[in-house]
Amino acid sequence: MSAAGVDPSRIMVVHNGIDRQAIARVRPAEGLRRRIGAEDRVLLGFAGFVRDWHGLPEAVEAIADLAGRTALHLLVIGDGPGLDAVKDRARSRGVADRVTCVGLVPRGEVGALLAACDIALQPRVVDYASPLKLFDYMALGLAIIAPDQPNIREVLSDGIDALLIDVSRPENLRDAIARLAADEALRRRLGAAAAAAIAERGYSWDDNARRVLDRSNALLNSTAGLRESEE
């Protein structure tokens, strides 16, 4: 909007958020790792509508490339036109037993599935989006891997509350996964910082509603004051 000539003081950016009460009730899905054969593996998670541009086949490539070094497993929560490509890549790379796609699940179950994961993935994102999944990942205290681009840097900081990668170099996703898989302390540190950011920056629907109400009331008051001065 500022590029179109709008005064920055008239622009208010409200990011997506989380439901604090719902997140507070989340517990890791009991027995999930056993059911999917990932008891002794580092579990990568992705939740959402799966599109080709999400880049999930690249995560499958990373699992295959790192098979000799790290035991990894990918959990995909959701459906979409990009899901077949994920399954096809897993079969072609010989890691179909390390990729579990659970399809659509009730919204109330998504958090429990994600909470059972060690690393949360957002391999790619369009340049205008503020992905809802990022805020769920953050609130659940997961170690996040996401693209290093402006709309993501509005929310996450590389090395502080996430690892941000250059998506033009596919090996960066693999290297970030390998780094986090090998360093539980780093996963915990990034996850804790991400969860803290939710509270510190007010990334919740309640906080967003208050922001909009506060701005609306301020505008109404300023308009009322202007009218009184004109009278």
C-alpha positions as CSV (number, residue, x, y, z in Angstrom):
1,M,0.0,0.0,0.0
2,S,2.8,2.4,0.8
3,A,4.2,1.7,-2.8
4,A,0.8,3.0,-4.0
5,G,1.3,6.3,-2.2
6,V,-0.6,5.6,1.0
7,D,0.8,7.4,4.0
8,P,2.5,4.8,6.3
9,S,0.7,6.3,9.3
10,R,-2.6,5.2,7.8
11,I,-1.5,1.6,7.4
12,M,-2.1,-1.0,10.1
13,V,-0.8,-4.6,9.6
14,V,-2.5,-7.3,11.6
15,H,-0.9,-10.7,11.4
16,N,-2.6,-14.0,11.7
17,G,-2.8,-15.5,15.2
18,I,-3.8,-18.4,17.4
19,D,-6.6,-19.4,19.7
20,R,-4.9,-19.2,23.1
21,Q,-7.4,-21.4,24.9
22,A,-7.4,-24.1,22.2
23,I,-3.6,-24.2,22.2
24,A,-3.4,-24.4,26.0
25,R,-5.4,-27.6,25.8
26,V,-3.2,-29.3,23.3
27,R,-1.3,-32.5,24.2
28,P,0.8,-34.6,21.9
29,A,-1.2,-37.3,20.2
30,E,-0.6,-40.4,22.3
31,G,0.9,-43.4,20.5
32,L,1.3,-41.5,17.2
33,R,4.9,-42.4,16.7
34,R,4.3,-46.0,17.4
35,R,1.4,-46.1,15.0
36,I,3.3,-44.6,12.1
37,G,6.6,-46.4,12.8
38,A,8.5,-43.3,13.9
39,E,9.4,-44.2,17.5
40,D,13.1,-43.9,16.9
41,R,13.0,-41.2,14.2
42,V,13.1,-37.4,14.2
43,L,9.5,-36.4,13.2
44,L,9.0,-33.6,10.7
45,G,5.5,-32.1,10.5
46,F,3.6,-30.1,7.9
47,A,-0.1,-29.1,8.3
48,G,-2.3,-27.4,5.7
49,F,-3.8,-27.6,2.2
50,V,-1.0,-29.2,0.2
51,R,-0.1,-27.4,-3.0
52,D,2.8,-28.0,-5.4
53,W,4.5,-24.7,-4.5
54,H,4.8,-25.7,-0.9
55,G,7.8,-27.7,-1.9
56,L,7.1,-30.8,0.2
57,P,8.8,-33.2,-2.3
58,E,12.0,-31.4,-1.4
59,A,11.5,-32.5,2.2
60,V,11.1,-36.1,0.9
61,E,14.4,-35.7,-1.0
62,A,16.1,-34.6,2.2
63,I,14.8,-37.6,4.1
64,A,16.2,-39.9,1.4
65,D,19.5,-38.0,1.1
66,L,20.0,-38.1,4.9
67,A,18.9,-41.7,5.4
68,G,22.4,-42.9,6.0
69,R,23.0,-40.3,8.7
70,T,19.7,-39.5,10.4
71,A,16.5,-41.4,10.9
72,L,13.8,-39.0,9.8
73,H,10.0,-39.3,9.2
74,L,7.6,-36.9,7.6
75,L,4.0,-36.4,8.8
76,V,1.7,-34.5,6.4
77,I,-1.5,-33.4,7.9
78,G,-4.0,-32.3,5.2
79,D,-4.9,-32.9,1.6
80,G,-4.7,-31.0,-1.7
81,P,-3.5,-31.2,-5.3
82,G,0.2,-31.4,-4.3
83,L,-0.2,-34.5,-2.1
84,D,0.2,-37.1,-4.9
85,A,3.6,-35.6,-5.8
86,V,4.7,-36.1,-2.2
87,K,3.7,-39.7,-2.3
88,D,5.2,-40.3,-5.7
89,R,8.5,-38.8,-4.7
90,A,8.6,-41.0,-1.5
91,R,8.0,-44.1,-3.6
92,S,10.6,-43.2,-6.2
93,R,13.2,-42.4,-3.6
94,G,12.5,-45.6,-1.6
95,V,11.3,-43.8,1.6
96,A,7.6,-44.4,1.4
97,D,7.8,-46.1,4.8
98,R,9.2,-42.8,6.2
99,V,6.3,-40.6,5.0
100,T,2.9,-40.6,6.5
101,C,0.0,-38.7,5.0
102,V,-3.0,-38.7,7.3
103,G,-5.2,-36.6,5.0
104,L,-8.0,-34.3,6.4
105,V,-8.5,-34.5,10.2
106,P,-10.9,-32.5,12.4
107,R,-9.4,-29.0,13.3
108,G,-9.3,-30.0,17.0
109,E,-6.9,-32.9,16.2
110,V,-4.4,-30.9,14.2
111,G,-2.6,-29.5,17.2
112,A,-2.2,-32.8,18.9
113,L,-0.6,-34.3,15.8
114,L,1.8,-31.3,15.4
115,A,2.7,-31.4,19.0
116,A,4.1,-34.9,18.6
117,C,6.6,-33.6,16.0
118,D,10.1,-32.4,16.5
119,I,10.4,-30.0,13.6
120,A,7.8,-28.1,11.7
121,L,8.1,-27.4,8.0
122,Q,7.1,-24.5,5.8
123,P,9.5,-25.3,2.9
124,R,8.1,-22.6,0.6
125,V,5.5,-19.8,0.6
126,V,4.3,-17.2,-1.8
127,D,5.6,-13.7,-1.2
128,Y,2.3,-12.2,0.0
129,A,1.1,-14.8,2.5
130,S,1.1,-14.9,6.3
131,P,0.7,-18.6,6.7
132,L,-1.7,-19.6,9.5
133,K,0.3,-22.8,10.1
134,L,3.4,-20.7,11.2
135,F,1.5,-19.3,14.2
136,D,0.3,-22.8,15.2
137,Y,3.9,-24.1,14.9
138,M,5.1,-21.2,17.0
139,A,2.5,-21.5,19.7
140,L,3.2,-25.2,20.1
141,G,6.9,-24.5,20.6
142,L,8.2,-26.4,17.5
143,A,11.5,-25.8,15.8
144,I,10.5,-24.2,12.5
145,I,12.2,-24.2,9.1
146,A,10.8,-21.6,6.7
147,P,11.8,-19.5,3.7
148,D,14.1,-16.5,4.2
149,Q,11.9,-13.8,2.6
150,P,10.3,-10.5,3.7
151,N,6.8,-11.7,4.6
152,I,8.3,-14.5,6.8
153,R,10.9,-12.2,8.4
154,E,8.0,-10.0,9.6
155,V,7.2,-12.9,12.0
156,L,10.3,-15.1,12.4
157,S,14.0,-14.3,12.8
158,D,16.8,-16.7,11.6
159,G,18.7,-18.4,14.4
160,I,16.4,-16.8,17.0
161,D,13.0,-18.5,16.7
162,A,13.5,-20.4,13.4
163,L,15.9,-21.5,10.8
164,L,15.3,-19.5,7.6
165,I,16.5,-20.9,4.3
166,D,17.3,-19.7,0.8
167,V,14.7,-21.6,-1.3
168,S,16.6,-21.0,-4.5
169,R,19.1,-23.6,-3.1
170,P,17.3,-26.9,-2.4
171,E,20.2,-28.2,-0.4
172,N,19.5,-25.5,2.2
173,L,16.4,-27.3,3.3
174,R,18.3,-30.6,3.6
175,D,21.1,-28.9,5.6
176,A,18.6,-27.2,7.9
177,I,16.8,-30.5,8.6
178,A,20.1,-32.2,9.2
179,R,21.2,-29.5,11.6
180,L,18.0,-29.6,13.7
181,A,17.8,-33.3,13.7
182,A,21.2,-33.6,15.2
183,D,20.8,-30.9,17.8
184,E,17.9,-31.4,20.3
185,A,19.1,-28.4,22.3
186,L,18.8,-26.1,19.3
187,R,15.3,-27.4,18.6
188,R,14.2,-26.7,22.1
189,R,15.8,-23.2,22.1
190,L,14.2,-22.2,18.8
191,G,10.8,-23.6,19.8
192,A,10.8,-21.9,23.2
193,A,11.7,-18.5,21.5
194,A,8.9,-19.0,18.9
195,A,6.3,-19.8,21.7
196,A,7.5,-16.7,23.7
197,A,7.1,-14.5,20.6
198,I,3.4,-15.4,20.4
199,A,2.8,-13.9,23.8
200,E,5.2,-11.0,23.5
201,R,3.9,-9.8,20.2
202,G,0.3,-10.6,20.8
203,Y,-0.2,-13.1,17.9
204,S,-3.6,-14.2,19.0
205,W,-7.1,-13.6,17.7
206,D,-8.1,-11.9,20.9
207,D,-5.1,-9.5,20.6
208,N,-6.0,-8.9,17.0
209,A,-9.5,-8.0,17.9
210,R,-8.3,-5.5,20.5
211,R,-5.9,-3.9,18.0
212,V,-8.8,-3.4,15.5
213,L,-11.1,-2.0,18.2
214,D,-8.4,0.3,19.6
215,R,-7.6,1.7,16.2
216,S,-11.3,2.1,15.4
217,N,-12.0,3.9,18.6
218,A,-9.0,6.2,18.1
219,L,-10.3,7.1,14.6
220,L,-13.8,7.7,15.9
221,N,-12.5,9.9,18.7
222,S,-10.3,11.9,16.4
223,T,-13.2,12.4,14.0
224,A,-15.4,13.5,16.9
225,G,-12.8,15.9,18.0
226,L,-12.4,17.4,14.5
227,R,-16.1,17.9,14.3
228,E,-16.2,19.7,17.6
229,S,-13.4,22.0,16.6
230,E,-15.2,22.9,13.4
231,E,-18.3,23.8,15.4
